[in-house]
Amino acid sequence: MIGGPLTVISRHPKGKDAEIKCYESDQYQRLKAFRGPHTIWNFRITEGKQ
């Protein structure tokens, strides 16, 4: 394996529910299928404090 762990933190301007809707969208699912054979991911959607 090349590289190592990577953490990405992002903020959706409309909140957690909108982020989940984006993740579950057909567009993102097609991207996941394309990316899948080339990456190993652990993915979490959480809420935080500002």
Secondary structure as GFF3:
##gff-version 3
##sequence-region A 1 50
A	DSSP	alpha_helix	16	24	.	.	.	ID=ss1
A	DSSP	alpha_helix	26	35	.	.	.	ID=ss2
A	DSSP	three_ten_helix	36	38	.	.	.	ID=ss3
###
